[in-house]
Amino acid sequence: MPAHAFSVDYQHLFHSLPDNFLLMAPDADATIVDNTDGHAAASLKNRADVVGRPLFEAYPATNEASAHIMRESHEHVRRYLEPHTMPLIRYDLARSEEQGGGLEEMYWEATHYPILDEQGQLQFILQRTQNVTERHLAELRSQQMQRELDEQQERTRFILEALPVMVWTNRPDGSTDYFNTRWLEFTGRSLVDTVGWNWTQDIHPDDIATVEKFWAKARLEGSELQTEYRLRRHNGQFRWVLVRALPRFAPDGQLLMWVGCGTDIHDQKLMVEELLEQNEQQAALSDQAYETFRQMQQQRETFYNLFMHTPALICILRGPEHRYEFVNPEYQKLFPNRDLVGYTVAEALPEIAEQGVLELLDKVYTTGTPFIGNEIPILLDWKNTGQVEPAYFNFTYQQFQEQGQTSGITVFAVNVTDLVMARKALENPGSDVR
């Protein structure tokens, strides 16, 4: 059948197009000429109520800014006779009564196309509108999630860097891919000069075999390991450090990484050796004291997820009232029958607050100057017997900030009671040291 035999209702065809089209005159008012059924359905307005009316009369703009964007797009089409896609705009539509009424937050992307006559003159402006609400809101949610993830990573990194212990992570083969600031400050080297196996250059030559055996055992057993070796400081001095490595596994049992921490025990070790030299008859007791110290270190949980299982007492105190926001298992073990998180130090531990601790915390919080205490005695029921007894701690109070504002204090402490008691026993043989 010849093509001229068909009779096409082009207006009906236009109305049936499967998209949201709005046809406008090229005048300044953008008078509406026609629209598709899809556009009428999306805009929730009948065709008869909008055709022949100026654009902003039929569809009032949300605000002057969005109206300006629309006019600029129209002007671009009039001037250059080429399509123009507008920036994303928000245009809320009314919900039906079945949907609860009110306005529904919606976002639209619109492109204006020039429709030219045979002489190339602008005859109409055709607007194609797409509802991109779901895509836009998904992007906003994704951006928010990314910001929250970045903040959590930054928070974790800050806490990791603030801990007064040397921390690192290793690949499954034992080669290192990260050292925290404490390690780098201790050795005086950059991260680039230390990762991989380069860190072994700072180990005492006599201890290299110990370290190699340590990592060979780690790769073979895939279990928590501990050892001691001498590590060179930035000033050239070798100091004894106690190190511990903990493996992290995937759900299928595959070894993913190692997390390690190191503590400088040089002074304690030299102290024990000096006591042994000064009092040979108490050698057995000195050995017991040092072994007690090592057992104490071994009993503390090592790092898991970089700081949760560090072998020391760690807590985070939030705000000027010093409210517990986080305590690790070692810290909580010291107060097994008390709730700490959510309470202030004064509320949770009144007997400690009365011993001058609050004054120290206030000073660190307000001045930002860290406080470092060694073998500080504190009266508390640390044996869970119902009786307060002196316990000795090496501890550090350090202010931390968020977004340039003081937020709280990180507390890192090591219980050295056994070591102090052992030393006192060696210094006063025969006395009853409690």
Secondary structure as UniProt FT lines:
FT   HELIX           3..5
FT   HELIX           10..16
FT   STRAND          20..24
FT   TURN            28..29
FT   STRAND          32..35
FT   HELIX           37..43
FT   HELIX           47..49
FT   TURN            50..52
FT   HELIX           55..58
FT   HELIX           64..80
FT   STRAND          84..85
FT   STRAND          89..90
FT   STRAND          93..94
FT   HELIX           97..99
FT   STRAND          103..104
FT   STRAND          107..116
FT   TURN            118..119
FT   STRAND          122..131
FT   HELIX           133..162
FT   STRAND          166..170
FT   TURN            172..173
FT   STRAND          176..179
FT   HELIX           181..187
FT   TURN            192..195
FT   HELIX           198..202
FT   HELIX           205..207
FT   HELIX           208..221
FT   STRAND          225..232
FT   TURN            234..235
FT   STRAND          238..249
FT   TURN            251..252
FT   STRAND          255..264
FT   HELIX           266..278
FT   HELIX           280..282
FT   HELIX           283..299
FT   TURN            305..309
FT   STRAND          313..318
FT   TURN            319..322
FT   STRAND          323..327
FT   HELIX           329..333
FT   TURN            336..337
FT   TURN            341..342
FT   HELIX           345..348
FT   HELIX           350..352
FT   HELIX           353..357
FT   HELIX           358..367
FT   STRAND          371..380
FT   TURN            382..383
FT   STRAND          389..402
FT   TURN            403..404
FT   STRAND          405..415
FT   HELIX           417..427
FT   TURN            429..430
//
